[in-house]
């Protein structure tokens, strides 16, 4: 599987966090990783974020969902994130979608 990069920009419902870029890759064990960068665009000096990703097969059927917590992001700063899917059907994953980005 080649690296898949998406231009989909995701904004939290309260307009405090946004993704800047992200992509999906696979390691030699087939684990699919969506990695990217998010930014705290609020004036709050510390934000904790939760990102949720859905993984799909080649016909668009949902295979699984994973979430990850990104620790404190100072105002105006960025943080890297990785959301890994390692379930039994990982070899079938062809696409993904970030379905939520929320401040917690």
GIURHU-V960841 format. One record per backbone hydrogen bond with DSSP energy under -0.5 kcal/mol. NH is the residue of the N-H (numbers start at 1). CO is the residue of the C=O. If there is no record, write none. Layout:
nh=NH co=CO
nh=NH co=CO
This chain:
nh=4 co=24
nh=5 co=3
nh=6 co=22
nh=12 co=17
nh=13 co=101
nh=15 co=12
nh=18 co=39
nh=19 co=10
nh=20 co=37
nh=21 co=37
nh=22 co=6
nh=23 co=35
nh=24 co=4
nh=25 co=33
nh=27 co=31
nh=30 co=27
nh=32 co=85
nh=33 co=25
nh=34 co=83
nh=35 co=23
nh=35 co=33
nh=36 co=81
nh=37 co=21
nh=38 co=79
nh=39 co=18
nh=40 co=77
nh=41 co=16
nh=41 co=39
nh=42 co=16
nh=47 co=73
nh=49 co=70
nh=49 co=71
nh=50 co=102
nh=51 co=68
nh=52 co=100
nh=53 co=66
nh=54 co=97
nh=55 co=64
nh=56 co=95
nh=57 co=61
nh=60 co=57
nh=63 co=55
nh=64 co=55
nh=66 co=53
nh=68 co=51
nh=70 co=49
nh=71 co=69
nh=73 co=47
nh=74 co=72
nh=76 co=40
nh=77 co=74
nh=79 co=38
nh=81 co=36
nh=83 co=34
nh=84 co=82
nh=85 co=32
nh=90 co=87
nh=92 co=89
nh=93 co=90
nh=94 co=56
nh=95 co=56
nh=97 co=54
nh=99 co=52
nh=99 co=97
nh=100 co=52
nh=102 co=50
nh=104 co=48
